[in-house]
Amino acid sequence: MAQPTHARRQADWWRSAVIYQVYVRSFADGDGDGTGDLAGVRARLPYLAELGVDALWFNPWYLSPMKDGGYDVADYRTVDPAFGTLAEAEKLIAEARELGIRTIVDIVPNHVSDQHPWFRAALAAGPGSPERELFHFRPGRGAHGELPPNDWPSQFVGSTEPVWTRLPDGDWYLHLFTPEQPDLNWAHPAVRREHEDILRFWFERGVAGVRIDSAALLAKDPGLPDLAGAPDPHPFVDRDELHDIYRSWRAVADEYGGVFVGEVWLPDAERFARYLRPDELHTAFNFAFLSCPWDADRLRAAIDSTLAEHAPVGAPATWVLCNHDITRTVTRYGRADTGFDFAAKAFGTPTDLALGTRRARAAALLSLALPGSVYLYQGEELGLPEADIPVDRIEDPMHHRSGGTDPGRDGCRVPLPWSADAPYAGFGSREEPWLPQPADWAAYAADRQERDPHSMLTLYREALVARPAFGEGPLTWLPAPEGVLAFARADGALCVVNLAATATELPAHSELLLSSGPLDESGRLPQDTAVWLRA
């Protein structure tokens, strides 16, 4: 089993940790009913320890009607029966910690489920009631209140559906996502108290951190003005009131030694960095790197801008290639357009999986060599491609709210293959998985890759063992030919990635630590290949 990494031994482990994202519903099915669960995760903890990760980030496992993959939460203090029980969650947290693996849970503060007790009480109480003050209820516009209160767009890219739903009593309520996800009113003190109590609830159960969903959307302009005319500040994105909320959250986390990672999509680097001030969030996801095309100049620019925007506040960068919302890396890097944009997703986009796999292997070494922490989405270590889901099996509301033009996000959420010769590739034993697995899924099974010294899984395992060679120091770019990225870190560790059309000479070195693919006959680095070297 891999030895604990340097990150685990530090009080500030999160600054350089490798964090594995677990989408519970699709990770492993412990009871055979077709849905992944906590029992399945517990059974696979040895696999995760062998992989060498420092922490697990779990997508929401709370009670939910699952109208948006669990991001419609009905009760934060209860585990959904499909996944298990609260007692099982506590056991999982403790068992993972015994293996040196910390746990990060997901909090969705912008909205709750329409089945949440607060919202059900608000519906029952009627217009003008105190219960409705916890949300954004408004009368409509027009002669008879028949028009929505404002013109705000859905946060599902490509959706043409409104963000307001009218009730029979005449009131409209706001939901930036689906109608089953009513937005909370963060100007109300009860909303703030409740979420601080939720944080304490999970910190007291041993979690090490919290990932904050849609972290820049919570606060709304109390007047709920139209977006037309580009009001400044924005009426519901990145409002200054958010920072007071997160300062109060930070005080709670500091009581327990907990950490935060925020989902903050902002183009303004200076405003992004405000969330990472020493008394607010510890880290935030780096979407510029995630969405960057496989292009040397643009990758270097994304790396430089990321490090530059984090430097003034002393926060570590995060690096991620894929998550539960994003087209899988192997598929994306095999396309003509290797970047990512929600608005550009379409059915039938061709891809070269051999090319994408070669690039994904190189990208793995690139991301793991950069200073900061790395998030690894489940199945990336197996080299899984994006799956084509039959239209009648798609569950993602992003697909349905686009009128069927957006393929949705289910293609990266297909249940994992564990055993090549077992039913449903070892995901579960009895019922078909909640999303269908492709016919060739067994070829990617973990048990098959464990026996292959050249597999993606072997590469990730070797990389996580070797990663401490890069130390904690800064990044220094080295002279390199056009199309080649080369940089040094602490203790003479070098990373070279060749994105050029021809092979390139390696810089002077004493040892080749790891390679994403074989060198050519002359010892040069081929196209779409990366190496780790010791100077």
VEXVO-655130 format. One record per residue (C-alpha): residue number from 1; residue in three letters; z, y negated, x negated. Coordinates in nm, 3 decimals, decimal comma. Layout:
N
{NUM ALA {Z Y X}}
...
***
This chain:
535
{1 MET {0,000 0,000 0,000}}
{2 ALA {-0,081 -0,350 -0,122}}
{3 GLN {0,211 -0,531 -0,275}}
{4 PRO {0,341 -0,842 -0,098}}
{5 THR {0,142 -1,145 -0,209}}
{6 HIS {0,283 -1,451 -0,380}}
{7 ALA {0,272 -1,638 -0,049}}
{8 ARG {0,531 -1,414 0,114}}
{9 ARG {0,788 -1,490 -0,152}}
{10 GLN {0,777 -1,864 -0,102}}
{11 ALA {0,969 -2,080 0,141}}
{12 ASP {0,642 -2,263 0,208}}
{13 TRP {0,451 -1,936 0,250}}
{14 TRP {0,219 -2,098 0,502}}
{15 ARG {0,059 -2,326 0,244}}
{16 SER {-0,142 -2,043 0,089}}
{17 ALA {-0,109 -1,755 0,336}}
{18 VAL {-0,375 -1,522 0,471}}
{19 ILE {-0,322 -1,510 0,847}}
{20 TYR {-0,488 -1,242 1,060}}
{21 GLN {-0,582 -1,334 1,416}}
{22 VAL {-0,501 -1,065 1,672}}
{23 TYR {-0,682 -1,087 2,006}}
{24 VAL {-0,446 -0,836 2,168}}
{25 ARG {-0,675 -0,736 2,453}}
{26 SER {-0,933 -0,607 2,204}}
{27 PHE {-0,728 -0,496 1,902}}
{28 ALA {-0,597 -0,148 1,985}}
{29 ASP {-0,519 0,032 2,311}}
{30 GLY {-0,188 0,215 2,286}}
{31 ASP {-0,172 0,361 2,637}}
{32 GLY {-0,540 0,446 2,687}}
{33 ASP {-0,602 0,224 2,990}}
{34 GLY {-0,893 0,035 2,832}}
{35 THR {-0,696 -0,281 2,745}}
{36 GLY {-0,545 -0,354 2,406}}
{37 ASP {-0,168 -0,388 2,405}}
{38 LEU {0,139 -0,444 2,191}}
{39 ALA {0,190 -0,070 2,150}}
{40 GLY {-0,155 -0,055 1,994}}
{41 VAL {-0,072 -0,338 1,753}}
{42 ARG {0,257 -0,176 1,654}}
{43 ALA {0,077 0,149 1,576}}
{44 ARG {-0,167 -0,039 1,351}}
{45 LEU {0,088 -0,242 1,156}}
{46 PRO {0,051 -0,013 0,852}}
{47 TYR {-0,322 -0,092 0,851}}
{48 LEU {-0,247 -0,465 0,852}}
{49 ALA {0,009 -0,425 0,574}}
{50 GLU {-0,244 -0,226 0,370}}
{51 LEU {-0,499 -0,501 0,428}}
{52 GLY {-0,252 -0,738 0,264}}
{53 VAL {-0,217 -1,022 0,516}}
{54 ASP {0,086 -1,251 0,525}}
{55 ALA {0,106 -1,325 0,897}}
{56 LEU {-0,042 -1,240 1,236}}
{57 TRP {-0,153 -1,502 1,485}}
{58 PHE {-0,157 -1,363 1,839}}
{59 ASN {-0,370 -1,510 2,112}}
{60 PRO {-0,163 -1,555 2,431}}
{61 TRP {0,017 -1,238 2,540}}
{62 TYR {0,202 -1,404 2,830}}
{63 LEU {0,186 -1,330 3,201}}
{64 SER {-0,159 -1,445 3,315}}
{65 PRO {-0,423 -1,383 3,584}}
{66 MET {-0,671 -1,370 3,291}}
{67 LYS {-0,915 -1,622 3,436}}
{68 ASP {-0,969 -1,753 3,081}}
{69 GLY {-0,866 -1,471 2,850}}
{70 GLY {-0,494 -1,542 2,880}}
{71 TYR {-0,522 -1,917 2,820}}
{72 ASP {-0,419 -1,959 3,183}}
{73 VAL {-0,045 -1,893 3,145}}
{74 ALA {0,172 -1,817 3,448}}
{75 ASP {0,500 -1,755 3,260}}
{76 TYR {0,564 -1,825 2,892}}
{77 ARG {0,882 -1,620 2,879}}
{78 THR {0,724 -1,296 3,006}}
{79 VAL {0,469 -1,069 2,840}}
{80 ASP {0,183 -0,969 3,069}}
{81 PRO {0,230 -0,608 3,186}}
{82 ALA {-0,121 -0,528 3,065}}
{83 PHE {0,006 -0,587 2,710}}
{84 GLY {0,360 -0,451 2,738}}
{85 THR {0,704 -0,606 2,770}}
{86 LEU {0,913 -0,878 2,613}}
{87 ALA {1,123 -0,608 2,447}}
{88 GLU {0,807 -0,466 2,288}}
{89 ALA {0,709 -0,811 2,162}}
{90 GLU {1,051 -0,846 2,002}}
{91 LYS {1,013 -0,505 1,837}}
{92 LEU {0,668 -0,596 1,712}}
{93 ILE {0,793 -0,920 1,558}}
{94 ALA {1,079 -0,736 1,385}}
{95 GLU {0,868 -0,441 1,268}}
{96 ALA {0,600 -0,669 1,126}}
{97 ARG {0,863 -0,870 0,940}}
{98 GLU {1,000 -0,550 0,784}}
{99 LEU {0,651 -0,504 0,636}}
{100 GLY {0,649 -0,861 0,504}}
{101 ILE {0,426 -0,989 0,784}}
{102 ARG {0,524 -1,294 0,988}}
{103 THR {0,426 -1,367 1,348}}
{104 ILE {0,260 -1,677 1,496}}
{105 VAL {0,232 -1,711 1,874}}
{106 ASP {-0,010 -1,923 2,075}}
{107 ILE {0,106 -2,210 2,298}}
{108 VAL {-0,127 -2,370 2,555}}
{109 PRO {0,034 -2,706 2,636}}
{110 ASN {-0,257 -2,885 2,805}}
{111 HIS {-0,250 -2,672 3,119}}
{112 VAL {-0,097 -2,374 3,296}}
{113 SER {-0,228 -2,115 3,538}}
{114 ASP {-0,265 -2,205 3,904}}
{115 GLN {-0,022 -1,914 3,955}}
{116 HIS {0,250 -2,087 3,752}}
{117 PRO {0,562 -2,153 3,967}}
{118 TRP {0,534 -2,528 3,906}}
{119 PHE {0,181 -2,548 4,041}}
{120 ARG {0,250 -2,323 4,336}}
{121 ALA {0,546 -2,546 4,423}}
{122 ALA {0,325 -2,854 4,390}}
{123 LEU {0,070 -2,710 4,632}}
{124 ALA {0,341 -2,627 4,883}}
{125 ALA {0,514 -2,965 4,854}}
{126 GLY {0,213 -3,178 4,949}}
{127 PRO {0,081 -3,523 4,856}}
{128 GLY {0,322 -3,771 4,703}}
{129 SER {0,589 -3,511 4,625}}
{130 PRO {0,790 -3,499 4,299}}
{131 GLU {0,647 -3,153 4,233}}
{132 ARG {0,296 -3,297 4,210}}
{133 GLU {0,409 -3,549 3,949}}
{134 LEU {0,415 -3,265 3,694}}
{135 PHE {0,034 -3,251 3,719}}
{136 HIS {-0,248 -3,498 3,779}}
{137 PHE {-0,294 -3,519 4,156}}
{138 ARG {-0,493 -3,812 4,290}}
{139 PRO {-0,668 -3,923 4,609}}
{140 GLY {-1,045 -3,916 4,590}}
{141 ARG {-1,287 -4,204 4,584}}
{142 GLY {-1,540 -4,287 4,852}}
{143 ALA {-1,495 -4,388 5,214}}
{144 HIS {-1,315 -4,065 5,298}}
{145 GLY {-1,181 -3,961 4,959}}
{146 GLU {-1,470 -3,719 4,927}}
{147 LEU {-1,557 -3,812 4,566}}
{148 PRO {-1,364 -3,703 4,253}}
{149 PRO {-1,115 -3,957 4,113}}
{150 ASN {-1,319 -4,008 3,793}}
{151 ASP {-1,623 -3,890 3,596}}
{152 TRP {-1,457 -3,683 3,323}}
{153 PRO {-1,666 -3,387 3,191}}
{154 SER {-1,558 -3,026 3,156}}
{155 GLN {-1,433 -2,918 2,815}}
{156 PHE {-1,651 -2,607 2,840}}
{157 VAL {-1,968 -2,717 2,663}}
{158 GLY {-2,270 -2,678 2,887}}
{159 SER {-2,068 -2,666 3,207}}
{160 THR {-2,195 -2,880 3,490}}
{161 GLU {-1,899 -2,812 3,716}}
{162 PRO {-1,646 -3,089 3,796}}
{163 VAL {-1,299 -3,115 3,644}}
{164 TRP {-1,145 -3,208 3,979}}
{165 THR {-1,077 -2,975 4,271}}
{166 ARG {-1,002 -3,106 4,621}}
{167 LEU {-0,732 -2,945 4,832}}
{168 PRO {-0,732 -2,917 5,212}}
{169 ASP {-0,463 -3,188 5,226}}
{170 GLY {-0,706 -3,436 5,064}}
{171 ASP {-0,555 -3,456 4,716}}
{172 TRP {-0,761 -3,374 4,408}}
{173 TYR {-0,612 -3,217 4,093}}
{174 LEU {-0,736 -3,238 3,734}}
{175 HIS {-0,840 -2,936 3,524}}
{176 LEU {-1,031 -3,007 3,203}}
{177 PHE {-1,118 -2,637 3,189}}
{178 THR {-1,135 -2,406 3,495}}
{179 PRO {-0,991 -2,482 3,841}}
{180 GLU {-0,739 -2,206 3,770}}
{181 GLN {-0,602 -2,414 3,478}}
{182 PRO {-0,446 -2,735 3,616}}
{183 ASP {-0,363 -2,995 3,351}}
{184 LEU {0,001 -3,088 3,301}}
{185 ASN {0,122 -3,447 3,308}}
{186 TRP {0,268 -3,501 2,962}}
{187 ALA {0,406 -3,841 3,060}}
{188 HIS {0,666 -3,654 3,267}}
{189 PRO {0,990 -3,578 3,076}}
{190 ALA {1,030 -3,240 3,246}}
{191 VAL {0,702 -3,122 3,092}}
{192 ARG {0,822 -3,218 2,746}}
{193 ARG {1,162 -3,055 2,792}}
{194 GLU {1,006 -2,734 2,920}}
{195 HIS {0,779 -2,693 2,620}}
{196 GLU {1,055 -2,766 2,372}}
{197 ASP {1,258 -2,494 2,545}}
{198 ILE {0,959 -2,256 2,521}}
{199 LEU {0,935 -2,322 2,147}}
{200 ARG {1,303 -2,242 2,104}}
{201 PHE {1,267 -1,929 2,317}}
{202 TRP {1,010 -1,781 2,078}}
{203 PHE {1,163 -1,909 1,756}}
{204 GLU {1,487 -1,740 1,859}}
{205 ARG {1,293 -1,415 1,893}}
{206 GLY {1,186 -1,434 1,534}}
{207 VAL {0,841 -1,589 1,534}}
{208 ALA {0,756 -1,783 1,221}}
{209 GLY {0,513 -2,027 1,374}}
{210 VAL {0,312 -2,154 1,669}}
{211 ARG {-0,058 -2,220 1,708}}
{212 ILE {-0,123 -2,512 1,947}}
{213 ASP {-0,427 -2,476 2,171}}
{214 SER {-0,641 -2,785 2,244}}
{215 ALA {-0,382 -2,991 2,061}}
{216 ALA {-0,563 -3,325 2,098}}
{217 LEU {-0,604 -3,315 2,477}}
{218 LEU {-0,249 -3,328 2,619}}
{219 ALA {-0,197 -3,701 2,676}}
{220 LYS {-0,403 -3,883 2,940}}
{221 ASP {-0,449 -4,253 3,014}}
{222 PRO {-0,220 -4,297 3,318}}
{223 GLY {-0,494 -4,490 3,496}}
{224 LEU {-0,738 -4,197 3,456}}
{225 PRO {-1,033 -4,436 3,404}}
{226 ASP {-1,397 -4,330 3,403}}
{227 LEU {-1,542 -4,217 3,073}}
{228 ALA {-1,864 -4,408 3,138}}
{229 GLY {-1,876 -4,716 2,919}}
{230 ALA {-1,694 -4,540 2,631}}
{231 PRO {-1,343 -4,675 2,681}}
{232 ASP {-1,136 -4,717 2,364}}
{233 PRO {-0,898 -4,547 2,321}}
{234 HIS {-1,044 -4,232 2,475}}
{235 PRO {-0,874 -4,157 2,809}}
{236 PHE {-0,787 -3,794 2,724}}
{237 VAL {-0,873 -3,711 2,361}}
{238 ASP {-0,660 -3,796 2,056}}
{239 ARG {-0,437 -4,050 2,224}}
{240 ASP {-0,159 -4,212 2,020}}
{241 GLU {0,108 -4,079 2,256}}
{242 LEU {0,045 -3,731 2,119}}
{243 HIS {0,216 -3,807 1,791}}
{244 ASP {0,551 -3,871 1,953}}
{245 ILE {0,519 -3,534 2,128}}
{246 TYR {0,450 -3,353 1,803}}
{247 ARG {0,727 -3,533 1,618}}
{248 SER {0,971 -3,397 1,876}}
{249 TRP {0,817 -3,052 1,838}}
{250 ARG {0,852 -3,073 1,460}}
{251 ALA {1,222 -3,138 1,499}}
{252 VAL {1,251 -2,816 1,699}}
{253 ALA {1,050 -2,617 1,443}}
{254 ASP {1,262 -2,751 1,159}}
{255 GLU {1,574 -2,612 1,327}}
{256 TYR {1,429 -2,263 1,277}}
{257 GLY {1,212 -2,305 0,968}}
{258 GLY {0,905 -2,262 1,187}}
{259 VAL {0,553 -2,391 1,127}}
{260 PHE {0,266 -2,524 1,340}}
{261 VAL {-0,110 -2,494 1,322}}
{262 GLY {-0,302 -2,718 1,558}}
{263 GLU {-0,643 -2,670 1,715}}
{264 VAL {-0,765 -3,024 1,652}}
{265 TRP {-1,138 -3,091 1,694}}
{266 LEU {-1,190 -3,450 1,570}}
{267 PRO {-1,481 -3,606 1,378}}
{268 ASP {-1,265 -3,889 1,240}}
{269 ALA {-1,099 -3,768 0,918}}
{270 GLU {-0,836 -4,041 0,917}}
{271 ARG {-0,727 -3,971 1,273}}
{272 PHE {-0,732 -3,596 1,206}}
{273 ALA {-0,495 -3,644 0,912}}
{274 ARG {-0,242 -3,825 1,133}}
{275 TYR {-0,154 -3,494 1,295}}
{276 LEU {-0,059 -3,358 0,952}}
{277 ARG {0,191 -3,623 0,852}}
{278 PRO {0,516 -3,476 0,714}}
{279 ASP {0,700 -3,512 1,046}}
{280 GLU {0,425 -3,367 1,268}}
{281 LEU {0,213 -3,051 1,236}}
{282 HIS {0,215 -2,844 0,920}}
{283 THR {-0,153 -2,745 0,934}}
{284 ALA {-0,461 -2,774 1,155}}
{285 PHE {-0,777 -2,568 1,183}}
{286 ASN {-1,072 -2,673 0,972}}
{287 PHE {-1,373 -2,669 1,201}}
{288 ALA {-1,609 -2,850 0,963}}
{289 PHE {-1,611 -2,550 0,729}}
{290 LEU {-1,627 -2,296 1,012}}
{291 SER {-1,937 -2,452 1,168}}
{292 CYS {-2,111 -2,535 0,839}}
{293 PRO {-2,451 -2,370 0,773}}
{294 TRP {-2,500 -2,134 0,478}}
{295 ASP {-2,622 -2,413 0,252}}
{296 ALA {-2,475 -2,494 -0,088}}
{297 ASP {-2,483 -2,873 -0,059}}
{298 ARG {-2,340 -2,878 0,292}}
{299 LEU {-2,070 -2,624 0,210}}
{300 ARG {-1,963 -2,825 -0,093}}
{301 ALA {-1,956 -3,141 0,118}}
{302 ALA {-1,746 -2,964 0,384}}
{303 ILE {-1,503 -2,840 0,117}}
{304 ASP {-1,477 -3,181 -0,047}}
{305 SER {-1,426 -3,368 0,279}}
{306 THR {-1,165 -3,117 0,394}}
{307 LEU {-0,962 -3,146 0,075}}
{308 ALA {-0,998 -3,526 0,078}}
{309 GLU {-0,875 -3,568 0,434}}
{310 HIS {-0,570 -3,348 0,369}}
{311 ALA {-0,474 -3,508 0,037}}
{312 PRO {-0,318 -3,833 0,168}}
{313 VAL {-0,064 -3,643 0,380}}
{314 GLY {-0,003 -3,359 0,133}}
{315 ALA {-0,098 -3,091 0,385}}
{316 PRO {-0,278 -2,771 0,287}}
{317 ALA {-0,628 -2,707 0,415}}
{318 THR {-0,711 -2,407 0,631}}
{319 TRP {-1,029 -2,204 0,595}}
{320 VAL {-1,182 -1,984 0,861}}
{321 LEU {-1,525 -1,829 0,916}}
{322 CYS {-1,486 -1,707 1,273}}
{323 ASN {-1,243 -1,679 1,564}}
{324 HIS {-1,227 -1,560 1,925}}
{325 ASP {-1,453 -1,845 2,039}}
{326 ILE {-1,715 -1,842 1,764}}
{327 THR {-2,021 -1,621 1,703}}
{328 ARG {-1,928 -1,357 1,447}}
{329 THR {-2,010 -1,441 1,086}}
{330 VAL {-2,243 -1,148 1,016}}
{331 THR {-2,463 -1,240 1,312}}
{332 ARG {-2,454 -1,616 1,257}}
{333 TYR {-2,540 -1,595 0,886}}
{334 GLY {-2,837 -1,371 0,964}}
{335 ARG {-3,004 -1,631 1,187}}
{336 ALA {-3,250 -1,905 1,106}}
{337 ASP {-2,982 -2,159 1,204}}
{338 THR {-2,667 -2,044 1,024}}
{339 GLY {-2,442 -2,320 1,153}}
{340 PHE {-2,244 -2,312 1,475}}
{341 ASP {-2,259 -2,540 1,777}}
{342 PHE {-2,136 -2,443 2,123}}
{343 ALA {-2,422 -2,639 2,279}}
{344 ALA {-2,683 -2,437 2,086}}
{345 LYS {-2,569 -2,091 2,197}}
{346 ALA {-2,841 -1,895 2,377}}
{347 PHE {-2,930 -1,542 2,477}}
{348 GLY {-3,171 -1,347 2,258}}
{349 THR {-3,132 -1,540 1,932}}
{350 PRO {-3,275 -1,309 1,661}}
{351 THR {-3,069 -1,217 1,357}}
{352 ASP {-3,108 -1,017 1,036}}
{353 LEU {-2,782 -0,821 1,011}}
{354 ALA {-2,844 -0,701 0,655}}
{355 LEU {-2,891 -1,061 0,539}}
{356 GLY {-2,596 -1,177 0,748}}
{357 THR {-2,372 -0,906 0,605}}
{358 ARG {-2,464 -0,997 0,246}}
{359 ARG {-2,385 -1,361 0,314}}
{360 ALA {-2,064 -1,280 0,502}}
{361 ARG {-1,940 -1,080 0,203}}
{362 ALA {-2,007 -1,376 -0,026}}
{363 ALA {-1,848 -1,616 0,222}}
{364 ALA {-1,534 -1,402 0,230}}
{365 LEU {-1,486 -1,447 -0,144}}
{366 LEU {-1,567 -1,818 -0,118}}
{367 SER {-1,312 -1,887 0,155}}
{368 LEU {-1,038 -1,675 -0,007}}
{369 ALA {-1,078 -1,859 -0,337}}
{370 LEU {-1,027 -2,207 -0,191}}
{371 PRO {-0,689 -2,387 -0,208}}
{372 GLY {-0,487 -2,358 0,112}}
{373 SER {-0,445 -2,092 0,379}}
{374 VAL {-0,709 -1,861 0,526}}
{375 TYR {-0,741 -1,731 0,884}}
{376 LEU {-0,914 -1,395 0,926}}
{377 TYR {-1,031 -1,299 1,274}}
{378 GLN {-0,986 -0,934 1,366}}
{379 GLY {-1,294 -0,727 1,291}}
{380 GLU {-1,431 -0,965 1,030}}
{381 GLU {-1,284 -0,733 0,767}}
{382 LEU {-1,501 -0,458 0,922}}
{383 GLY {-1,817 -0,670 0,914}}
{384 LEU {-1,859 -0,650 1,291}}
{385 PRO {-2,163 -0,829 1,434}}
{386 GLU {-2,170 -1,021 1,760}}
{387 ALA {-2,219 -0,773 2,046}}
{388 ASP {-2,470 -0,818 2,327}}
{389 ILE {-2,274 -0,788 2,651}}
{390 PRO {-2,466 -0,684 2,965}}
{391 VAL {-2,476 -0,985 3,195}}
{392 ASP {-2,294 -0,800 3,472}}
{393 ARG {-2,004 -0,726 3,234}}
{394 ILE {-1,950 -1,078 3,099}}
{395 GLU {-1,605 -1,210 3,189}}
{396 ASP {-1,594 -1,539 2,997}}
{397 PRO {-1,579 -1,842 3,231}}
{398 MET {-1,785 -2,040 2,981}}
{399 HIS {-2,082 -1,822 3,080}}
{400 HIS {-2,026 -1,854 3,452}}
{401 ARG {-1,954 -2,228 3,446}}
{402 SER {-2,280 -2,289 3,256}}
{403 GLY {-2,478 -2,141 3,542}}
{404 GLY {-2,548 -1,831 3,335}}
{405 THR {-2,732 -2,003 3,048}}
{406 ASP {-2,451 -1,974 2,791}}
{407 PRO {-2,391 -1,614 2,673}}
{408 GLY {-2,020 -1,693 2,648}}
{409 ARG {-1,766 -1,577 2,395}}
{410 ASP {-1,720 -1,212 2,493}}
{411 GLY {-1,960 -1,095 2,221}}
{412 CYS {-1,698 -1,162 1,954}}
{413 ARG {-1,416 -1,014 2,164}}
{414 VAL {-1,540 -0,655 2,195}}
{415 PRO {-1,265 -0,396 2,128}}
{416 LEU {-1,239 -0,283 1,767}}
{417 PRO {-1,365 0,052 1,634}}
{418 TRP {-1,092 0,247 1,455}}
{419 SER {-1,205 0,612 1,436}}
{420 ALA {-1,571 0,706 1,416}}
{421 ASP {-1,535 1,044 1,588}}
{422 ALA {-1,282 0,951 1,858}}
{423 PRO {-1,357 0,843 2,217}}
{424 TYR {-1,448 0,475 2,236}}
{425 ALA {-1,449 0,463 1,855}}
{426 GLY {-1,073 0,512 1,854}}
{427 PHE {-0,989 0,194 2,045}}
{428 GLY {-0,827 0,398 2,322}}
{429 SER {-0,829 0,753 2,442}}
{430 ARG {-0,873 0,758 2,819}}
{431 GLU {-1,044 0,466 2,994}}
{432 GLU {-1,355 0,275 2,892}}
{433 PRO {-1,261 -0,051 2,714}}
{434 TRP {-1,251 -0,368 2,923}}
{435 LEU {-1,565 -0,485 2,740}}
{436 PRO {-1,832 -0,229 2,650}}
{437 GLN {-1,867 -0,135 2,283}}
{438 PRO {-2,221 -0,119 2,137}}
{439 ALA {-2,367 0,227 2,084}}
{440 ASP {-2,345 0,194 1,704}}
{441 TRP {-1,985 0,072 1,696}}
{442 ALA {-1,862 0,397 1,532}}
{443 ALA {-2,060 0,306 1,219}}
{444 TYR {-1,817 0,017 1,165}}
{445 ALA {-1,500 0,223 1,226}}
{446 ALA {-1,206 0,150 0,999}}
{447 ASP {-1,152 0,515 0,906}}
{448 ARG {-1,512 0,542 0,783}}
{449 GLN {-1,488 0,219 0,584}}
{450 GLU {-1,160 0,320 0,422}}
{451 ARG {-1,347 0,602 0,245}}
{452 ASP {-1,636 0,380 0,132}}
{453 PRO {-1,576 0,186 -0,193}}
{454 HIS {-1,858 -0,053 -0,102}}
{455 SER {-1,754 -0,131 0,257}}
{456 MET {-1,656 -0,468 0,395}}
{457 LEU {-1,302 -0,340 0,452}}
{458 THR {-1,271 -0,235 0,088}}
{459 LEU {-1,397 -0,575 -0,023}}
{460 TYR {-1,136 -0,757 0,186}}
{461 ARG {-0,855 -0,530 0,065}}
{462 GLU {-0,952 -0,582 -0,298}}
{463 ALA {-0,990 -0,956 -0,246}}
{464 LEU {-0,644 -0,995 -0,093}}
{465 VAL {-0,490 -0,806 -0,383}}
{466 ALA {-0,678 -1,019 -0,640}}
{467 ARG {-0,639 -1,354 -0,462}}
{468 PRO {-0,310 -1,455 -0,635}}
{469 ALA {-0,513 -1,497 -0,955}}
{470 PHE {-0,627 -1,833 -0,818}}
{471 GLY {-0,270 -1,963 -0,811}}
{472 GLU {-0,161 -2,279 -0,634}}
{473 GLY {-0,358 -2,536 -0,828}}
{474 PRO {-0,638 -2,770 -0,721}}
{475 LEU {-1,010 -2,700 -0,721}}
{476 THR {-1,234 -2,825 -1,003}}
{477 TRP {-1,611 -2,805 -0,959}}
{478 LEU {-1,805 -2,667 -1,255}}
{479 PRO {-2,163 -2,752 -1,360}}
{480 ALA {-2,402 -2,516 -1,185}}
{481 PRO {-2,774 -2,488 -1,100}}
{482 GLU {-2,899 -2,620 -0,768}}
{483 GLY {-2,795 -2,392 -0,484}}
{484 VAL {-2,498 -2,249 -0,673}}
{485 LEU {-2,133 -2,328 -0,605}}
{486 ALA {-1,896 -2,281 -0,899}}
{487 PHE {-1,536 -2,392 -0,928}}
{488 ALA {-1,218 -2,322 -1,122}}
{489 ARG {-0,862 -2,289 -1,002}}
{490 ALA {-0,533 -2,229 -1,181}}
{491 ASP {-0,491 -1,985 -1,470}}
{492 GLY {-0,860 -1,979 -1,552}}
{493 ALA {-0,976 -1,814 -1,228}}
{494 LEU {-1,335 -1,897 -1,134}}
{495 CYS {-1,544 -1,848 -0,820}}
{496 VAL {-1,924 -1,857 -0,828}}
{497 VAL {-2,142 -1,827 -0,516}}
{498 ASN {-2,520 -1,814 -0,544}}
{499 LEU {-2,705 -1,952 -0,241}}
{500 ALA {-3,023 -2,022 -0,441}}
{501 ALA {-3,344 -1,823 -0,403}}
{502 THR {-3,322 -1,673 -0,753}}
{503 ALA {-3,053 -1,499 -0,956}}
{504 THR {-2,833 -1,716 -1,176}}
{505 GLU {-2,649 -1,665 -1,505}}
{506 LEU {-2,273 -1,631 -1,485}}
{507 PRO {-2,058 -1,884 -1,671}}
{508 ALA {-1,870 -1,768 -1,979}}
{509 HIS {-1,586 -1,538 -1,878}}
{510 SER {-1,354 -1,271 -2,011}}
{511 GLU {-1,334 -1,053 -1,700}}
{512 LEU {-1,517 -0,995 -1,374}}
{513 LEU {-1,240 -0,967 -1,116}}
{514 LEU {-1,444 -0,896 -0,803}}
{515 SER {-1,800 -0,919 -0,674}}
{516 SER {-1,933 -0,930 -0,318}}
{517 GLY {-2,234 -0,725 -0,432}}
{518 PRO {-2,387 -0,578 -0,748}}
{519 LEU {-2,521 -0,794 -1,028}}
{520 ASP {-2,885 -0,750 -1,123}}
{521 GLU {-3,009 -0,544 -1,420}}
{522 SER {-2,964 -0,845 -1,651}}
{523 GLY {-2,609 -0,912 -1,540}}
{524 ARG {-2,708 -1,217 -1,336}}
{525 LEU {-2,571 -1,311 -0,994}}
{526 PRO {-2,826 -1,240 -0,717}}
{527 GLN {-2,895 -1,460 -0,417}}
{528 ASP {-2,624 -1,459 -0,146}}
{529 THR {-2,367 -1,302 -0,376}}
{530 ALA {-2,029 -1,426 -0,499}}
{531 VAL {-1,803 -1,330 -0,789}}
{532 TRP {-1,450 -1,397 -0,902}}
{533 LEU {-1,412 -1,432 -1,279}}
{534 ARG {-1,140 -1,493 -1,533}}
{535 ALA {-1,242 -1,750 -1,792}}
***
